[in-house]
Amino acid sequence: MAEGDSTIFGEIRRFARTSGAVGGIAARVAGERVFGIRTDRASHAEDLKTILGGLKGPLMKVAQFLSTVPDALPAEYAAELAQLQANAPPMGWAFVRRRMSSELGPDWERRFASFSREAAAAASLGQVHRARLPSGEDVACKLQYPDMASTVEADLRQLKVAMAIFQRMDGAIDQEEIYKELAERLREELDYGREAAQMRLYGLMLANDPVVHVPVPFAAYSTKRLLTMTWLDGRSLLGRLEEDPPQEERNRIAEALFRAWYVPLYRYGVIHGDPHLGNYQVRPDGSVNLLDFGAIRVFPARFVRGVIDLYEAVRDNDDEKAHHAYTTWGFTDLSREKMDVLNMWARFLYEPLMQDRARRIQETNDTQFGREVAEKVHAGLKRTGGVKPPREFVLMDRSAIGLGGVFLRLGAELNWSRLFHELIEDFEADALQARQADALAKAGVPPAG
């Protein structure tokens, strides 16, 4: 056995010993992928769902993200992880009463006309209870699990170990900035006061879009670990898709989601960085409820300009403009060969925008096509010495991939080019910066850490 393989085995064994059951699963996955070791995927996937659901931390959010991308995981894993979207194990009533008392005081129940003892939904950092205010308003109360700050830090340490192991195995992507970005955004998600402000921000940015509904927070019933907001009625997207809705409805849902993500980006420089299926619901008219505003990224106007510049560079085969776009984002040490590899990924992402006609987001019937492109890009980066993605790039790429996966699941047929050009045709960096500053101030969003 080669010395390098022995070293990798040692790293995997240490990860399995120090990180418990999750580390053991990660080690077996790594063993299967790298060394051909076979595992019982069905029971393995069930274990993974149970353990990640119990963690209620960032590793579950990583799993949620992976499950939004068709064929990004083996089918057995994806089926189990998809259930984490809205079905994480809830906490009991005794726990809820103690947590609510610590947030609103011992007489908290008197402040509500009614409060459901059963959780309506449970997710990575907290669970949601339906309640009614004395005014008659139906609300959702999102209550954070106890000691989440220490849980997040522990999970981040575990995630850092996992990323370090992968870095040792494969040096195509320097993950330092990726980890920093994910860690900062996850720590921000612990502050429900920030999330309330970001919810107000989305209400402002999407006020003129009737196809997207945003809840309104109630400051008097909210704290840093409790967020009370208007209750929005809707069905899970996954549940609706299981009923095989007609093409027209699929298209309406997809267009609403497109606007929910990209109106804020191209008009205000803001993106929702968590595009998993549990973060939106659908209504009978095809409009959508946008939920969970913890993972929000605010970009400077130059970054958004770079997104448009790269589209134009790919469209026009303009290497000089592509280089300018990448450097605007913060990529460094770009050789011609390395940029050619990055352009391969850019062409894959921008390809649906190049044709002025209604079409599916991916027209090939090959469900492995996206993975094959990613593998070619990965191999190319490894061959050319690797790349260090800038922090600002992380959530942008994550959102594009995750949302594209949702459009694939929907089987939507839209004129993506026309939707895109309607948003960018009057783009002016100074105007975006002014709108952004005004909206952030009105919503009361604090600066990023």
C-alpha positions in Angstrom: 0.0 0.0 0.0 1.3 3.5 -0.9 2.4 5.7 1.9 -0.2 8.3 0.9 -3.0 5.8 1.2 -1.8 4.8 4.6 -1.8 8.4 5.8 -5.4 8.9 4.4 -6.5 5.7 6.2 -5.0 7.1 9.4 -6.9 10.3 9.0 -10.2 8.5 8.4 -9.7 6.3 11.5 -8.9 9.3 13.7 -12.0 11.1 12.4 -14.2 8.1 13.1 -12.8 7.8 16.7 -13.0 11.5 17.6 -16.3 12.4 15.9 -18.6 9.5 17.0 -21.3 8.1 14.9 -21.4 10.8 12.3 -17.7 10.6 11.8 -18.0 6.8 11.4 -20.6 7.3 8.6 -18.4 9.9 7.0 -15.5 7.6 7.2 -17.4 4.7 5.6 -18.6 7.0 2.8 -15.0 8.2 2.2 -13.9 4.5 2.2 -16.5 3.6 -0.3 -15.7 6.5 -2.7 -12.0 6.4 -2.4 -11.1 2.8 -1.8 -14.1 0.9 -3.1 -15.2 -0.4 0.3 -18.9 -1.4 0.0 -21.5 -0.6 2.7 -25.2 -1.4 3.2 -26.5 1.8 1.8 -30.1 1.4 3.0 -29.3 0.9 6.7 -26.4 3.4 6.4 -28.9 6.0 5.0 -31.4 5.4 7.8 -28.6 5.8 10.4 -27.5 9.0 8.7 -31.0 10.5 8.8 -31.5 9.6 12.5 -28.1 11.0 13.6 -28.3 14.2 11.5 -31.9 14.8 12.7 -30.7 14.4 16.3 -27.8 16.8 15.8 -30.1 19.8 14.9 -26.9 21.7 13.8 -25.1 22.7 10.7 -24.3 19.2 9.5 -28.0 18.7 9.1 -28.2 21.8 7.0 -25.4 20.5 4.8 -27.5 17.3 4.3 -30.5 19.4 3.5 -28.6 21.2 0.8 -27.2 18.0 -0.8 -30.7 16.5 -0.9 -31.9 19.4 -3.1 -29.7 18.5 -6.0 -31.0 15.4 -7.9 -28.4 12.6 -8.1 -25.9 14.5 -6.0 -26.1 11.5 -3.6 -26.9 7.8 -4.0 -30.7 7.3 -4.2 -30.9 5.6 -0.8 -29.2 8.6 0.9 -31.2 11.2 -0.9 -34.5 9.5 0.0 -33.7 9.5 3.7 -32.1 13.0 3.8 -35.1 14.5 2.0 -37.2 13.6 5.0 -35.1 16.0 7.1 -36.5 18.9 5.2 -39.5 19.2 7.5 -39.5 16.1 9.8 -36.6 16.5 12.2 -37.4 14.9 15.6 -39.4 17.4 17.7 -38.8 18.2 21.3 -41.5 17.6 24.0 -44.0 19.9 25.7 -42.1 20.1 29.0 -39.0 21.3 27.1 -41.1 23.8 25.2 -42.6 25.3 28.4 -39.2 25.8 29.9 -37.8 27.3 26.8 -40.7 29.7 26.3 -40.5 30.8 30.0 -36.9 31.6 29.6 -37.7 33.8 26.5 -41.0 35.5 27.4 -41.2 35.0 31.2 -43.1 32.6 33.5 -46.5 34.0 32.5 -45.9 33.5 28.8 -48.9 31.4 28.1 -51.3 34.2 29.2 -49.9 36.3 26.3 -51.4 33.9 23.8 -55.0 33.1 23.1 -53.9 29.6 22.2 -50.6 27.7 21.7 -50.2 24.3 20.2 -48.4 21.7 22.3 -47.3 19.8 19.3 -44.7 21.2 17.0 -45.9 22.0 13.5 -42.4 21.7 12.1 -38.9 20.9 13.3 -35.7 21.8 11.6 -32.0 22.2 12.2 -31.8 25.0 14.8 -35.3 25.1 16.3 -38.9 24.0 16.0 -42.2 25.8 15.1 -45.4 25.9 17.1 -48.7 27.3 15.8 -50.3 29.8 18.1 -52.9 32.6 18.2 -52.5 36.1 19.6 -55.2 37.8 21.6 -55.8 40.0 18.6 -56.9 36.9 16.6 -53.7 36.8 14.5 -52.5 33.2 13.7 -48.7 33.0 14.2 -45.8 30.7 13.9 -43.4 30.6 16.9 -40.0 29.4 16.0 -38.2 28.4 19.2 -34.5 27.7 19.2 -33.2 24.5 20.8 -31.2 25.0 24.0 -27.4 25.4 24.0 -27.4 25.8 20.2 -24.4 28.1 20.3 -22.2 25.4 21.8 -23.8 22.8 19.5 -23.1 24.8 16.4 -19.5 25.3 17.5 -19.1 21.6 18.1 -20.6 20.7 14.8 -18.4 23.3 13.1 -15.3 21.7 14.6 -16.6 18.4 13.2 -17.3 19.9 9.8 -13.8 21.4 9.8 -12.2 18.0 10.4 -14.3 16.5 7.6 -13.2 19.3 5.2 -9.6 18.9 6.3 -9.8 15.1 5.5 -11.3 15.8 2.1 -8.6 18.5 1.5 -5.9 15.8 2.2 -7.6 13.5 -0.2 -8.2 16.0 -2.9 -6.6 19.4 -3.3 -8.6 20.7 -6.2 -10.5 23.3 -4.1 -8.9 25.2 -1.2 -11.8 25.2 1.3 -10.4 27.8 3.8 -12.7 30.6 2.7 -15.6 28.2 2.2 -15.4 27.1 5.8 -15.1 30.7 7.0 -18.2 31.8 5.1 -20.3 28.8 6.2 -19.2 29.3 9.8 -20.1 33.0 9.8 -23.5 32.5 8.2 -24.3 29.6 10.6 -23.4 31.7 13.6 -25.6 34.5 12.3 -28.5 32.1 12.1 -28.4 31.7 15.9 -29.6 35.3 16.2 -33.3 35.3 15.6 -33.3 39.1 16.1 -31.1 39.3 12.9 -33.4 36.8 11.2 -36.5 39.0 12.0 -34.7 42.0 10.4 -33.8 39.9 7.3 -37.5 38.8 7.1 -38.5 42.5 7.1 -35.9 43.1 4.4 -37.4 40.4 2.2 -40.9 41.8 2.8 -39.6 45.2 1.5 -37.7 43.8 -1.5 -40.6 41.6 -2.6 -43.5 43.9 -1.7 -44.4 44.3 -5.4 -44.3 40.6 -6.2 -47.7 39.0 -5.5 -46.4 35.6 -6.4 -44.1 35.5 -3.3 -45.4 35.7 0.3 -43.1 36.7 3.2 -44.2 36.4 6.9 -44.2 39.4 9.1 -42.3 39.2 12.5 -43.9 40.3 15.8 -41.2 42.1 17.8 -43.2 42.0 21.1 -43.3 38.2 20.9 -39.7 37.7 19.7 -36.2 37.5 21.3 -32.8 36.4 20.1 -33.9 32.7 20.4 -37.7 33.0 19.7 -39.1 34.3 16.5 -42.9 34.9 16.2 -44.2 35.7 12.7 -47.5 35.5 10.8 -48.7 32.0 10.0 -48.7 31.4 6.2 -50.9 28.6 4.9 -49.3 26.4 2.2 -48.3 22.9 1.2 -44.8 21.5 1.1 -43.4 21.6 -2.5 -42.3 17.9 -2.2 -45.8 16.9 -1.1 -47.4 18.7 -4.1 -44.9 17.2 -6.6 -45.9 13.7 -5.4 -49.4 14.5 -6.7 -48.0 15.1 -10.2 -49.4 18.6 -10.8 -50.1 19.9 -14.3 -47.3 21.5 -16.3 -48.9 25.0 -16.0 -48.8 24.8 -12.2 -45.2 23.6 -12.3 -44.3 26.6 -14.4 -46.0 29.0 -12.1 -44.3 27.7 -9.1 -40.9 27.8 -10.8 -41.4 31.4 -12.0 -42.4 32.4 -8.4 -39.3 30.8 -7.0 -37.1 32.4 -9.7 -38.4 35.8 -8.6 -38.1 35.0 -4.9 -34.4 34.4 -5.3 -33.3 36.7 -8.1 -35.3 39.9 -7.7 -33.5 40.5 -4.4 -30.1 39.6 -6.0 -30.3 41.8 -9.1 -32.2 44.7 -7.6 -30.7 44.8 -4.1 -27.6 42.6 -4.1 -29.1 40.1 -1.6 -29.5 36.4 -1.8 -31.3 33.7 0.2 -28.5 31.2 0.7 -30.6 28.1 1.8 -32.5 26.8 -1.1 -33.7 23.4 0.3 -37.2 22.2 -0.2 -38.3 22.9 3.4 -37.8 26.6 3.0 -40.8 27.2 0.7 -44.4 26.2 0.4 -46.8 26.4 -2.5 -50.4 27.7 -2.6 -53.2 26.6 -4.8 -52.7 29.5 -7.2 -49.0 28.5 -7.7 -47.6 31.4 -5.6 -45.1 30.5 -2.9 -44.4 31.1 0.7 -40.7 31.9 1.4 -39.6 30.8 4.8 -36.4 30.8 7.0 -34.4 33.9 6.6 -31.4 33.0 8.7 -28.9 32.4 5.8 -28.8 35.7 4.0 -25.9 37.1 2.0 -25.5 40.8 1.1 -23.2 41.5 -1.8 -21.6 44.7 -3.0 -22.8 46.0 -6.3 -19.5 45.1 -8.0 -20.1 41.4 -7.2 -23.5 41.4 -8.9 -22.0 43.3 -11.8 -19.5 40.5 -12.0 -22.3 37.9 -12.3 -23.7 39.8 -15.3 -20.3 40.3 -16.8 -19.5 36.6 -16.7 -22.8 35.8 -18.4 -21.9 38.3 -21.2 -18.4 36.8 -21.4 -19.7 33.3 -21.8 -22.3 34.5 -24.3 -19.7 36.3 -26.4 -16.7 34.0 -25.8 -14.9 37.0 -24.3 -12.0 35.7 -22.3 -10.8 39.1 -21.2 -14.3 39.9 -19.8 -14.4 36.6 -18.1 -11.1 37.2 -16.4 -12.3 40.6 -15.2 -15.5 39.0 -13.8 -13.5 36.3 -11.8 -11.1 38.8 -10.4 -14.0 41.1 -9.5 -15.3 38.3 -7.4 -12.0 37.7 -5.7 -10.4 34.8 -7.6 -6.6 35.0 -7.8 -3.8 33.3 -9.6 -5.9 32.6 -12.7 -3.9 31.0 -15.5 -5.4 30.7 -18.9 -5.8 27.0 -18.4 -7.4 27.4 -15.0 -9.9 30.0 -16.3 -10.9 27.6 -19.2 -11.8 25.1 -16.5 -13.9 27.7 -14.6 -15.6 28.7 -17.8 -16.7 25.1 -18.3 -18.7 25.4 -15.1 -19.9 28.9 -16.0 -21.2 27.7 -19.4 -23.1 24.9 -17.6 -24.8 27.3 -15.2 -25.6 30.0 -17.8 -26.6 27.7 -20.6 -30.4 28.0 -19.9 -30.1 31.8 -20.2 -28.6 31.7 -23.7 -31.7 30.7 -25.6 -34.7 33.0 -26.0 -37.4 30.3 -25.8 -39.3 28.2 -23.3 -37.3 25.2 -22.2 -36.4 23.0 -19.3 -33.5 24.1 -17.1 -31.6 21.0 -18.4 -32.7 19.6 -21.7 -30.6 16.4 -21.7 -32.4 13.3 -20.3 -29.1 12.2 -18.7 -29.7 12.6 -14.9 -25.9 12.4 -14.4 -25.1 15.2 -16.8 -24.6 17.9 -14.1 -22.4 15.5 -12.0 -20.3 14.7 -15.1 -19.7 18.4 -15.7 -18.8 18.9 -12.1 -16.4 16.0 -12.2 -14.7 17.4 -15.3 -14.3 20.8 -13.7 -13.0 19.2 -10.5 -10.5 17.1 -12.4 -9.4 20.2 -14.4 -8.9 22.3 -11.3 -6.9 19.5 -9.7 -4.7 19.2 -12.9 -4.1 23.0 -13.0 -3.1 23.4 -9.3 -6.4 24.0 -7.6 -8.4 27.1 -6.9 -9.3 29.1 -3.8 -13.0 30.3 -4.1 -13.6 33.7 -2.5 -16.1 33.8 0.4 -18.6 35.8 -1.5 -18.8 33.1 -4.2 -19.9 30.3 -1.8 -23.6 31.1 -1.2 -24.0 32.4 -4.7 -22.9 29.1 -6.2 -24.8 27.1 -3.6 -28.0 28.9 -4.3 -27.7 28.5 -8.1 -27.1 24.8 -7.8 -29.7 24.2 -5.2 -32.4 26.2 -7.0 -31.5 24.6 -10.3 -32.1 21.3 -8.6 -35.6 22.4 -7.6 -36.3 23.5 -11.2 -35.2 20.1 -12.3 -37.5 18.4 -9.9 -40.4 20.6 -11.0 -39.8 19.8 -14.7 -40.6 23.5 -15.3 -40.6 24.8 -18.9 -39.9 28.6 -18.9 -38.1 31.2 -21.0 -35.3 31.5 -18.5 -33.5 34.0 -20.7 -36.4 36.4 -20.8 -36.9 36.2 -17.0 -33.2 36.9 -16.5 -33.0 39.8 -18.9 -36.1 41.5 -17.4 -34.1 41.7 -14.2 -30.8 42.9 -15.5 -31.8 45.2 -18.4 -31.7 48.4 -16.4 -28.9 47.3 -14.1 -26.8 50.2 -12.6 -24.4 49.5 -9.8 -24.9 52.9 -8.1 -28.7 52.5 -8.2 -28.4 49.0 -6.7 -26.1 50.2 -3.9 -28.6 53.0 -3.1 -31.6 50.7 -3.0 -29.6 48.2 -0.9 -28.6 50.8 1.7 -32.1 52.2 2.0 -33.7 48.7 2.4 -31.1 47.5 4.9 -31.7 50.6 7.0 -35.5 50.4 6.9 -35.4 46.7 7.8 -32.8 47.3 10.6 -30.4 44.6 9.4 -27.2 44.7 11.4 -23.8 44.6 9.5 -22.4 41.1 8.9 -19.8 39.9 11.5 
